[in-house]
């Protein structure tokens, strides 16, 4: 088994940046898909514009990004307004407080104009670095699971805390 010390450090470079109405001061939705009216753009850097060819054929895309406002990670999380009396292990939550603060969002692609993706259902702060974009494919990205649906209910879905409390990211 390899230890953390024997694996080389991984470095990513952003391919673009989110432009949104959200800041650490205003907060952002916990999951953008729950607020489909939340609009923003993703500005791709010039080097990557040709990689957008045919992406406009998709209605939804997956965006991977860096939670650049996160200052530390926590091994256990108590999701707000969840119906339980115990903390969850970080890896069983969607908390941004991660050892590698990588975010994943499924957003609606409204249009693409000159390297700028107009999207809705966003949950990222303005200036958030974008790491990658992939098409959303329902046949492989959305397996049905009763067990996961039950756990989703256990975790709770209450965006108000995240929208109004930006200290969650600190």
N, C-alpha and C positions, 0 to 999 in steps of 0.2 A: 504494500500500500504506500502511496506517495503521501508525503506530508506537505503542509502548506508551504514550508520553506524550500521544497524541492521543485515546485511548480513555478515557472517564470511568470512575472507580473504581466498582466494583460492591459493594453492601452487601446482606447477607442478615441476616434476623432469625430466630432459632430459633423453631420451632413447638412444641417440646417438649424433653424431656430423657430420656436413657437412665438407668435404674436397674439396675445390674448388680453382680455380686460382684467385678468386676475394677477394679483401681486401677493407677496407674503403678508402685507397689511390687510388686504381685502379677503384673503383666503380663496379657495377654489373648491369646486364640487369634489366629493369623495370618488365618484365614478361619473365621468362625463356623459356616458350613455343614459344615465338617469335624468340628465338635463339636456335633452336634444336641442333646445333652443340656444344653448351656449355656443357662440360662434367665435372663430378665430382663423388665423392663417398659419401655415408652415412655409417659411421662406427657405427654399433649398439653396445651398451655395452653388455658384456657377459650375464647378467641376461635376456636379451630380445631376444637372438639369436633363441631360440626355437619357438618364436612367428612368425618367418619368414616362417614356414612350409606352403607350397602351395602358398606363395605370388609370387613366380617365375612364376606361371601360368598366371599372368597378365602382359600386356604390359605397362600400365600406372598406376601410383599410385599417391595418394594425400599425400603430406608431410606438416605437420603443424610444425612450428618452431618459435623460439623466436628471434625477431629482437634485438639482444643484443647490437648493436651499436647505437640504437636510444636513444637520450638523453632527448627528450621532445616530447609532443604531441601538435597538433594544431587543433582547432575546425573547421577551414576552410582551404581549399587547392585550389590553382590555378594550376591545372595540366599543365605542360609545353607543349607548342605548341598546346594546345586545342583551338578549334574555338569558343570562348565565351568571354564575357566581365565581368563575375562575378565569384566569388569564389564558390566552391562547399563545402557543409558540408562534413567533414571528412568521415562520414559513407557512403557517396556516391562515395568514391574514393578507390583506392588501395594503398594509401600512407602508408609507414611504420611508420609514425609519429602518433601513436595511443595510447590511454590511457593504453591499454594492447597490447603491440607490438607483436602481433602474426601474423606470415606470413603463407600463404597457397600457395602451388605450386602444379601443376600437372606436373609430370616429367615422362619421359620414363624410364622404368626399363630395362636396357640392360642385366644385369645378377646379380646373388648373389653368392658370394664366401666367405665362412667362416664368415658369419655375416657382410660382407661388400656389400652394394648395389651399383652397378655401374649404374649411371643414367646420362641422358642427358636432355637438356632443363632446366638447373638450373639457379637460380637467387639469390643465397645466398652467403654470404661471407664465407671464410674459417674459420672454428671454430664455425659456427653458431649452437647453440644447437637445436636438433631435439626433438619435443615434442610427435609426434604421426605419424603413417603411416596408410593409409587406401587404399584399392583398389579403383581405379577409375571405376565407373559403369555408362556408358553412358545413360542408361535408366532412372536413377534417378539423376545423377549429371549434366545433360546438357539439361534442359528444353528449348524449343524454345520460344523466346520472341522477337517480332518485336520492342516493346518499349525499351527493354534492348539493343538491337542491335543499335537503334538510339542514345541512351544515350552513348553507347560505342564510337560511332563516335564523339559525342559532346565532350567527354573527351579527345580524341586524342590518337594516338599511335606513340610515338616518343621516342625510346629507347636511342638515342644518348645522351641526357641530363643525363640520369641515368648511362649510361656506363662511361661517362667522367667526371661526377661531383659527387664525393662522399660526398660533403658537404650537399647534400640533406638529408642525414640521421642524421645530427647534429641538 
